[in-house]
């Protein structure tokens, strides 16, 4: 009887920590996917040394890295000739009912 009770307690707490670990792992994976999308978009802009419709087509081909991410590219208001690459992505921790949007922002080097 004592062994069954201890096993039930271990399984109950063990499963709780396993669910928490899987949720935190999803956050880490989503963060890495958003970072990969942002850095790849920034690399394409800097490699082409411009940002126009043809560069946007190249960037759109790489959106498969993060399907739930929202990518925005805009000129920087202070640093002329530079672009801001902004990626918004969801963070969800279902075991504590926490839902929010995270933001990742990168700045390009000066383009000529």
SULGI-V469389 format. One record per residue. OMEGA is omega as a letter, one per 20 degrees, with the letter a starting at -180 (none if undefined). Layout:
BEGIN
OMEGA, OMEGA
END
This chain:
BEGIN
a, r, r, r, r, r, r, r, a, r, a, a, r, r, r, r, r, r, r, r, r, r, r, r, r, r, r, r, r, r, r, r, r, r, r, r, a, a, r, r, r, r, r, r, a, r, r, r, r, r, r, a, r, r, r, r, r, r, a, r, a, a, r, r, a, a, a, a, r, a, r, r, a, r, r, a, a, a, a, a, r, a, r, r, a, r, r, a, a, r, a, r, a, a, r, r, a, r, r, r, r, a, r, a, r, a, a, r, r, r, a, none
END
